[in-house]
Amino acid sequence: MHPTTKQIRDAIANSTDGLTESQMRQHPEGKWDIAGIVEHLALTFSGTTRALQKCLKEERPLTTSRTLKQRLFQFVVLTCRFIPGGRKSPKRVEPTGIGGREARELLFSNLAQMDQVLAECERRFGSKTSICDHPVLGAIPVGGWRKFHLLHTRHHVKQMDALAHGFSAVNRDVATAS
């Protein structure tokens, strides 16, 4: 397992270990619950895996020229390490409502598959060759994909931790009131 993949795996495990199914399903109105966030990440990993598998199948990188806007977004995300909030998730990676445990299992499985395909792409095409397009960032190399998924995961782990912290604050208040 690549060290970046291990960081992603550990961040998810640390954020969700010990949470009950009920805790993974609680959320403010109009926001995703922890199970939904985990499923969203799992779906992004599988989407990247499919795109990379297509490159392997066709035995070539499948990229387009990056636009100025994509270059700017890539600089902000991959160089400055900033994932802007408030962006609507593409429909294909929106959570469908599966349970928290199921979402975790899916995430760990999809992450392992993505790790294997990234390693194979790196062997075939090298680490610096842009291999396929990200919908917002444009063409990025293997290392860029790993970095994106780590930053994206950290972005969502902050949200999950805030939700989980809210549970412990509520539980503390309930215990104090008793």
C-alpha positions as CSV (number, residue, x, y, z in Angstrom):
1,M,0.0,0.0,0.0
2,H,1.3,3.4,-1.0
3,P,2.0,5.7,2.0
4,T,-0.5,8.3,0.8
5,T,-3.2,5.5,0.5
6,K,-2.3,4.5,4.1
7,Q,-2.8,8.1,5.3
8,I,-6.2,8.1,3.6
9,R,-7.2,4.8,5.1
10,D,-6.0,5.8,8.6
11,A,-7.8,9.1,8.5
12,I,-11.1,7.4,7.7
13,A,-10.5,4.6,10.2
14,N,-9.6,7.1,13.0
15,S,-12.6,9.3,12.2
16,T,-15.2,6.5,12.1
17,D,-13.9,3.8,14.4
18,G,-16.2,3.3,17.4
19,L,-19.2,5.2,15.9
20,T,-22.5,3.5,16.0
21,E,-24.7,3.2,13.0
22,S,-27.0,5.7,14.6
23,Q,-24.2,8.2,15.0
24,M,-23.1,7.7,11.4
25,R,-26.7,8.6,10.3
26,Q,-27.2,11.8,12.3
27,H,-26.8,15.1,10.4
28,P,-28.1,18.7,10.3
29,E,-30.9,19.4,7.9
30,G,-29.7,19.6,4.3
31,K,-26.3,18.1,5.1
32,W,-24.8,14.7,4.6
33,D,-24.3,12.4,7.5
34,I,-21.0,10.6,8.2
35,A,-22.2,7.5,6.3
36,G,-23.0,9.7,3.3
37,I,-19.6,11.4,3.4
38,V,-17.9,8.0,3.6
39,E,-20.0,6.7,0.7
40,H,-19.2,9.9,-1.3
41,L,-15.4,9.2,-0.8
42,A,-15.9,5.6,-1.8
43,L,-17.6,6.7,-5.0
44,T,-14.8,9.1,-5.8
45,F,-12.3,6.4,-5.4
46,S,-14.2,4.0,-7.7
47,G,-14.7,6.8,-10.3
48,T,-10.9,7.4,-10.4
49,T,-10.3,3.7,-10.6
50,R,-12.6,3.3,-13.6
51,A,-10.9,6.2,-15.4
52,L,-7.4,4.8,-14.7
53,Q,-8.5,1.3,-15.8
54,K,-9.6,2.8,-19.1
55,C,-6.1,4.3,-19.6
56,L,-4.6,0.9,-18.8
57,K,-7.0,-0.9,-21.2
58,E,-6.2,1.6,-24.0
59,E,-2.5,1.5,-23.0
60,R,-2.1,5.3,-23.1
61,P,-2.9,8.3,-21.0
62,L,-6.4,9.8,-21.8
63,T,-6.0,13.5,-21.2
64,T,-7.1,16.8,-22.7
65,S,-5.3,20.1,-22.6
66,R,-5.9,21.9,-19.4
67,T,-7.7,25.2,-19.5
68,L,-6.5,28.3,-17.7
69,K,-9.3,27.7,-15.2
70,Q,-8.2,24.1,-14.6
71,R,-4.6,25.2,-14.1
72,L,-5.7,27.7,-11.5
73,F,-7.9,25.1,-9.7
74,Q,-5.0,22.7,-9.8
75,F,-2.6,25.3,-8.4
76,V,-5.1,26.1,-5.6
77,V,-5.8,22.4,-4.7
78,L,-2.5,20.6,-5.4
79,T,0.1,23.3,-4.7
80,C,-1.7,25.4,-2.0
81,R,-3.4,22.3,-0.6
82,F,-6.7,24.0,-0.3
83,I,-10.0,22.4,-1.1
84,P,-12.6,25.1,-1.4
85,G,-15.9,24.4,0.4
86,G,-19.4,24.9,-0.9
87,R,-19.0,23.2,-4.3
88,K,-21.9,20.9,-5.2
89,S,-20.8,17.3,-5.6
90,P,-21.3,15.8,-9.1
91,K,-24.4,13.5,-9.2
92,R,-22.3,10.4,-9.9
93,V,-20.5,10.7,-6.5
94,E,-23.5,11.8,-4.4
95,P,-24.4,9.3,-1.6
96,T,-27.3,7.0,-2.1
97,G,-28.1,6.3,1.5
98,I,-26.3,3.1,2.3
99,G,-25.5,2.3,5.9
100,G,-22.4,3.5,7.7
101,R,-20.8,0.0,8.1
102,E,-21.5,-0.8,4.4
103,A,-20.1,2.6,3.3
104,R,-16.9,2.0,5.3
105,E,-16.4,-1.5,3.8
106,L,-17.1,0.0,0.3
107,L,-14.6,2.8,0.9
108,F,-11.8,0.5,2.1
109,S,-12.4,-1.9,-0.9
110,N,-12.5,0.9,-3.4
111,L,-9.4,2.6,-1.9
112,A,-7.4,-0.6,-2.2
113,Q,-8.5,-1.0,-5.8
114,M,-7.6,2.6,-6.6
115,D,-4.2,2.1,-4.9
116,Q,-3.5,-1.0,-7.1
117,V,-4.5,0.8,-10.3
118,L,-2.5,3.9,-9.5
119,A,0.6,1.8,-8.9
120,E,0.0,0.0,-12.3
121,C,-0.4,3.4,-14.1
122,E,2.8,4.6,-12.4
123,R,4.7,1.5,-13.6
124,R,3.3,1.9,-17.2
125,F,3.3,5.6,-17.7
126,G,5.6,7.0,-15.1
127,S,4.9,9.3,-12.1
128,K,5.1,12.6,-14.0
129,T,2.9,11.9,-17.0
130,S,-0.7,13.2,-16.7
131,I,-2.8,10.1,-17.1
132,C,-6.4,11.2,-17.1
133,D,-8.6,14.2,-16.5
134,H,-10.2,15.2,-13.2
135,P,-13.6,16.9,-13.8
136,V,-12.4,20.2,-12.2
137,L,-8.6,20.0,-12.1
138,G,-8.1,18.7,-15.6
139,A,-5.2,16.4,-16.5
140,I,-3.1,15.3,-13.6
141,P,-0.4,12.6,-13.0
142,V,-0.5,9.7,-10.6
143,G,1.0,11.7,-7.8
144,G,-1.5,14.4,-8.3
145,W,-4.3,11.9,-8.1
146,R,-3.0,10.6,-4.8
147,K,-2.5,14.1,-3.4
148,F,-6.0,15.1,-4.5
149,H,-7.6,12.1,-2.8
150,L,-5.7,12.7,0.4
151,L,-6.6,16.4,0.5
152,H,-10.3,15.6,-0.5
153,T,-10.4,13.0,2.3
154,R,-8.9,15.4,4.9
155,H,-11.5,18.0,3.8
156,H,-14.3,15.5,4.5
157,V,-12.7,14.1,7.7
158,K,-12.9,17.5,9.2
159,Q,-16.7,17.5,8.5
160,M,-17.1,14.0,9.9
161,D,-15.1,14.9,13.0
162,A,-17.3,18.0,13.5
163,L,-20.4,15.8,13.3
164,A,-18.9,13.2,15.7
165,H,-17.9,16.0,18.1
166,G,-21.5,17.2,18.0
167,F,-22.6,13.8,19.2
168,S,-20.2,13.7,22.1
169,A,-21.3,17.3,23.1
170,V,-25.0,16.2,22.9
171,N,-24.3,13.0,24.9
172,R,-22.3,15.0,27.5
173,D,-25.3,17.5,27.8
174,V,-27.8,14.6,28.2
175,A,-25.6,12.9,30.8
176,T,-25.2,16.2,32.7
177,A,-28.9,16.9,32.7
178,S,-29.7,13.4,34.1
